[in-house]
Amino acid sequence: MTTKKFAILASALLAGCASSGTKVDPRVVSTFQPGITTIAQVEAQLGKPNASTRLPDGSIQIVYAYTHKQGSGSWIPFVGAFRGHADANTVTESLTFDQTGLFVQAASSTTQAQPDTLSSK
């Protein structure tokens, strides 16, 4: 196998992606009506949340989080070191409900992480 073909094969093997969690469509969240939409209605549309917490004031917060990781790598000819990195994008949707379980508000956040380049010899 030539060096060029091996470099292409090694890069293909190291590149990859993975996703986990619950991906939420913001257009669906925008249809929830404060004081009208219930937790049960939200869960019927979005599925079971990744986390649920009762706050000290009796309100309830449910959280949906979705992470997508994209990896890449390359082989350096003559050196032989494999180098790669992974970028992660996490979207979190937090929905708050009053003490009776009626929707109050939603908040969304996005976090992007690009870890340091990894290498092994």
C-alpha positions as a printed NumPy array, in Angstrom:
array([[  0.   ,   0.   ,   0.   ],
       [  1.391,   3.406,  -0.915],
       [  1.937,   6.093,   1.693],
       [ -0.743,   8.271,   0.117],
       [ -3.358,   5.484,   0.162],
       [ -2.504,   4.646,   3.769],
       [ -2.844,   8.313,   4.782],
       [ -6.3  ,   8.49 ,   3.191],
       [ -7.381,   5.24 ,   4.878],
       [ -6.078,   6.337,   8.284],
       [ -7.859,   9.689,   8.017],
       [-11.107,   7.97 ,   7.113],
       [-10.842,   5.635,  10.102],
       [-10.169,   8.456,  12.56 ],
       [-12.902,  10.762,  11.311],
       [-16.33 ,  10.198,  12.776],
       [-19.287,  11.683,  14.55 ],
       [-21.686,  10.762,  17.315],
       [-24.834,  12.262,  18.791],
       [-26.608,  11.766,  22.091],
       [-29.54 ,  13.203,  24.002],
       [-32.827,  14.632,  22.807],
       [-32.824,  17.079,  19.908],
       [-35.589,  19.686,  20.35 ],
       [-37.132,  21.649,  17.482],
       [-37.33 ,  25.324,  18.571],
       [-40.407,  25.777,  16.362],
       [-42.258,  23.224,  18.504],
       [-41.187,  24.971,  21.724],
       [-42.45 ,  28.296,  20.345],
       [-45.977,  26.827,  20.178],
       [-46.124,  26.239,  23.957],
       [-48.446,  28.769,  25.61 ],
       [-47.645,  30.162,  29.075],
       [-50.337,  29.29 ,  31.592],
       [-51.998,  26.818,  29.194],
       [-49.541,  24.131,  28.012],
       [-48.948,  21.357,  30.567],
       [-45.876,  19.253,  31.298],
       [-47.734,  16.203,  29.949],
       [-48.409,  18.021,  26.656],
       [-44.752,  19.049,  26.359],
       [-43.547,  15.494,  27.03 ],
       [-46.05 ,  14.161,  24.491],
       [-44.461,  16.377,  21.832],
       [-40.792,  16.326,  22.864],
       [-40.455,  13.02 ,  24.697],
       [-39.131,  12.33 ,  28.151],
       [-36.724,  15.071,  29.332],
       [-33.086,  14.331,  30.13 ],
       [-33.526,  15.905,  33.585],
       [-36.336,  17.188,  35.792],
       [-36.014,  19.267,  38.977],
       [-38.493,  20.671,  41.484],
       [-37.208,  24.095,  42.525],
       [-37.481,  25.501,  46.086],
       [-40.508,  27.647,  45.144],
       [-42.371,  24.547,  43.949],
       [-41.935,  25.246,  40.246],
       [-40.58 ,  22.518,  37.97 ],
       [-37.785,  22.743,  35.456],
       [-37.256,  20.122,  32.767],
       [-34.191,  19.988,  30.555],
       [-33.532,  18.524,  27.123],
       [-29.891,  18.343,  26.027],
       [-28.463,  17.229,  22.692],
       [-24.761,  16.838,  21.931],
       [-23.239,  16.268,  18.505],
       [-19.535,  15.388,  18.333],
       [-17.567,  15.579,  15.116],
       [-14.081,  14.086,  15.043],
       [-11.28 ,  14.184,  12.54 ],
       [ -7.746,  12.967,  12.283],
       [ -4.829,  12.616,   9.968],
       [ -1.737,  10.529,   9.526],
       [  1.565,  12.313,   9.073],
       [  3.796,  10.478,   6.564],
       [  7.287,   9.464,   7.776],
       [  6.478,  10.612,  11.32 ],
       [  3.769,   8.037,  11.86 ],
       [  1.87 ,   9.973,  14.518],
       [ -1.881,  10.009,  14.424],
       [ -3.334,  13.379,  15.276],
       [ -6.962,  14.157,  15.758],
       [ -9.48 ,  16.385,  17.444],
       [-13.161,  16.404,  18.24 ],
       [-15.552,  19.326,  18.164],
       [-18.666,  19.102,  20.333],
       [-21.818,  21.179,  20.018],
       [-24.367,  20.953,  22.849],
       [-27.829,  22.515,  22.695],
       [-29.779,  22.704,  25.962],
       [-33.472,  23.601,  26.205],
       [-34.765,  24.366,  29.724],
       [-38.515,  24.672,  30.271],
       [-40.005,  26.045,  33.476],
       [-43.483,  25.192,  34.801],
       [-45.386,  26.65 ,  37.748],
       [-46.388,  24.664,  40.844],
       [-49.482,  23.329,  39.035],
       [-47.484,  22.074,  36.032],
       [-48.382,  24.843,  33.572],
       [-45.732,  26.196,  31.202],
       [-44.075,  29.49 ,  32.194],
       [-41.063,  29.975,  29.915],
       [-38.308,  28.323,  27.888],
       [-34.618,  29.137,  27.616],
       [-32.153,  27.743,  25.11 ],
       [-28.355,  27.708,  25.177],
       [-25.667,  26.418,  22.837],
       [-22.149,  25.459,  23.846],
       [-19.354,  24.69 ,  21.418],
       [-16.186,  22.971,  22.573],
       [-13.004,  22.341,  20.641],
       [-10.641,  20.288,  22.818],
       [ -6.9  ,  20.521,  22.393],
       [ -5.468,  18.412,  19.62 ],
       [ -4.682,  14.881,  20.77 ],
       [ -1.711,  12.903,  19.603],
       [ -0.335,   9.452,  20.236],
       [  2.81 ,   7.766,  19.028]])
